Amino acid sequence: MKKEAGKRIGEMSKEVDKVRVDNEGGENLEGESRVVRVDLGEEETRQLLKEAGKAYHTQVSELLMAAVVKSLREWGGMRRVRIDVEGHGREEIGEGIDLTRTVGWFTSVYPVEIDIESEEKIGEQIKKVKEQLRKAPRNGIGYGLLRYLREDQMGRGLRKKRAEIRYKYLGQLDLALEAEGRFSPAIESVGEDVNEQIEIDDLLEMNIGVIGGRLEVAIIYNEDAHPGKIAVKLARDYREALEEIIAHCMRDDSGGYTPSDFPDSGLTQDALDQLIEEINKMYD
């Protein structure tokens, strides 16, 4: 990762709310990174993976992101957040592209900006996050191509838009191991994989995956910027936000559609809500 000259913790941004920083001014070095972990119970994880998405026709990653945004609102008072979404997978990325002679994951990193107001109900927050994420075509893979290959004004503008938070959902990590049958996750540390003096861009990194039937969340933070107890609070806020979202989605009176569910309609969210309300009145 390239070092950005002069980058310091607490550097001001004019576009989005900054990540809460308790000690400003230090360098954001790899060697200062620490990790705090939380997890969900097996039943809540099952609900998240199998049932909760039915309410608002969401993917698991969209509900996880809704919890990220909600917890940042509670933890740091952030109303408008920019998050780098890191995606992995083997999905088709374009018509006419043959993937059969490739191996490994396709990794993409692209920014999303989401507004969340405290007075918004959970259902409205879920809808907003879902729609914002779905604006990125092909899981954002084109963003990296544009950012790093274009040298004109657009390319430079994209490079200036840096997020301080990185979100990564790795999926059900234990499924591949179960299919193989010969391996299980190792609990030992793999050690350091980068130089401790490298300066990094992210003040927070949220790595999420399912292992052993439980959703595990690892929040990587900078010890200089966030004392351990502050990072622990963020982890707890995230778990509480996710539990609240799951409980809400499991209720019989929760649910709704968004414009991306009807991509050819051209409807706004307000117009869609009005149409659904009128249809419901017809059948009452």
N, C-alpha and C positions, 0 to 999 in steps of 0.2 A: 504494500500500500504506500503510495507516495506521500512524502512529508510535505505539509503545507506550511511554508515559511510564515512565522509569526503567529501561528494558530495557538490560542490560549484558551483555557477553560473560562467560560463566561463571556466569550466574544458575542457582541450584540448582533441581532438580526432585525431587519425591518419588515419582514414578511410574515413570520409565524412566531408563536410564543416559544421562548427558549426553554430548554430543559432546566428544571430546578437544579441550582448549583449552590451548595452550602459553603464551599470554600473556593473562591474564584482566584484565577491568576496562575495556577500551576500548569505544567505541561501535561498533556493527556498521553501518557506513555503506556505501552503495553505492560511494562513491569509493575504498574500501579493498578492493574485490573484485578478484580476479585469477582467471585460468583456467589449468588445466593439462590437457593432452590426451594420450590414448593411443588406440591402435586395435588391432584384430585383423587377422590376415592374411585374404586372400580365401578360402582353403580353410576356415579355422575359422569364418569368417562364414557360408559356405555350409552348413557342418554345423549351425551354430546355427539358421539359418533353415529348413532343409529336413529335418534328420534327428534332431537331439538331442532334440526335443520328443516323439518317439515313445516314448522309454523310460518316462517317467512321465506321458505324456498331458498335457503342459504346453504353454502358449503361450510364445512367445519372451519376452514381458515377465515371465513368472514365473521363467524361468531367469535373466534379467538381474537381477531383484530378489533371487534367491537368492545371486547373486554379490555384490550390494550388502551384504546382511546378513553374509555370510561375511567380506568384506573389512573391514567395520567391526569385526567381532570380532577379526580379526588386527591391525588398525591401532590401534584404541583400546580394546580389551578390553571392548567393549560386548556384554552378554548379552541385554538387553531393549532393543529400539530402537523408537522411534516415527518414522515416515517419512510425510511428506505425499506422496501419489501424485497426480501431475497427469496426467490423461488427456485425449486428444483423439480425435476420430473422428466418424463419421457413422452409427454403429450405431443401431438402433431402441431408443428409451428407454422405450417403454411402448405397450401395446396401444391402438389407437384414436387414436394421435397421428400425424398426416399430416406427413411431413417434406418433401414435394415442393415446398412453397412457402418453404423455408428455404435459406440458403446458409451456407457456412463450417463450421468445426468446432464441435462441442459440447465445451466444456472443463469438466472437473470436477476438484476438488481435495479429497481426503479422507485422513484419517490411518489408518494401519495400525500395529499393534503386534505385534512378532514376537520370540519368545524363541529364541535359538540357544545351545546348549551346545557347548563345544569337543569333547567326547567323542562327539557325535553324528556318525554317518557322513553322507557327502554325500547319499546317497539320502534319508535321513530329513530332512535340512535342506530339500531340494527339496520333499518332500511337505508339510512344515510351512508353508513359504512359499506354496506353491500353494493350500493350504486357507485360509490367512489372507486372501489376496487375493480368493478367491472368495466370502468371506463378505459382501463389499460388493455389494449388488444394483445392477444397471444401472450398473456401473463407478463407483459412488459419487456419481452425480449428485444423489441425494436428500439427501446430507449437506449440501451447500451451501445447498439450499433451507431445510433445517431450521435450520442454524446462523445464517443471516442474517435469516430472516423471523420466527422465533419469538422472542418477548421474555420468555417465562416462564423458569422455573428450568432447563428442559432446554436452551433456547437459550443461556443464560448459561454453563451447564456446558460445552457444546461449544466456545464461544468461548475458554474458559480452556485447552483442550487444544491447546497449540501444539507443533508439531514443529520441530526445528532442522535437519532434513534434508529436502530436496525431491528427488523422483525423477521423471524425465520420459522416457518412451520415445516418440520421434516416428515410429518405424517406418522404412520404406524410402523415404527422402526423394527418392532419385533416380528412383523409378518414375514419379512424376508428370511429371518433366522429360523422361524418355525417351518417355512417351506423347505429349507435346506435340511433341517433336522439334526445337523452335526455341531452347530455353534450356538453360543449364548453370549449376551453382552458381557464384556469385561468391566469390572468395577474399579480396576486399577487406573491411576492416572497415566496418560501417555506422555506426560512431560511437556516442556515448552516446545512449541513448534515455530516460534518467531523470536527475533531478537527483542529483549526487554526494553531496549532504548528506542525502538520504533515508535514514532508518534502516530496515533490512530485518530480517525475522524469521529467515531461514534462515542458519545458519552454513556449511552445505554445500549445494550444488545439483548434481545429477548429470543432465546432459542427454545422451541417448544416441540415436543414429540411424545408419542405414546410408546411406553415400554412396560411389558408385563401387565398389560391391561389397565394401566394408570397413565393419565396425562401428566407429564413432567415439564416443569417450566424452570429454565435456568436464566437468570438475569445477570448479565455481566456488566459491572459498573466500575467507575474509576474511584479508587479509594480517596484520592485527593479531593475530588469533587463531592463525593457522597459518603459520609461516614457510614460504617456498617449498619447501624441501627436505622438509618434513613433508607438504605437500600432494602432492608428487611421489611420495612413498612410498605414500600412499593410492591414487593412480592406478595405480601398479605393482601394489599388493596387489589392486586390483580386477581388473586384467587377468589376473593369476595365478589368482585365484579363478574367473574366468569360464573360463579355459583348462582348469582342473582340472574344473569342472563339465561342460564340453563333452566332455572326454576320458572322464569317467566315464559320461556318457549314451551314448557311442558304443560302450561295451563290450557284448559279447553277454550277459554275466551281470548287467547292470544293468536296472532297471525295476520297475514296480509300479503299483498302483492306489491311489486315495484315495477317501474317501466322496463327494466331489463328482462322481466319475465315475458314481456310482449314486445320484442325488439322492433317489430315492423309497424307498431301502432302509432309511434310518434307522440305518445301521450306524456305529459308531465306527471309528477307524483300527485299534484292536486287534482288534475283532471281524471287520473286513474281512480283516486279515492272517491271522487264524486260519482263516477260511472258505476263503481262497485256498490256504492251506497244506493244508487237508484235501482240497480238490479236486485239488491237485497230487499228493497221495499216492494218490488213486484212479486216476490215470493213469500212475503210475510203473511 
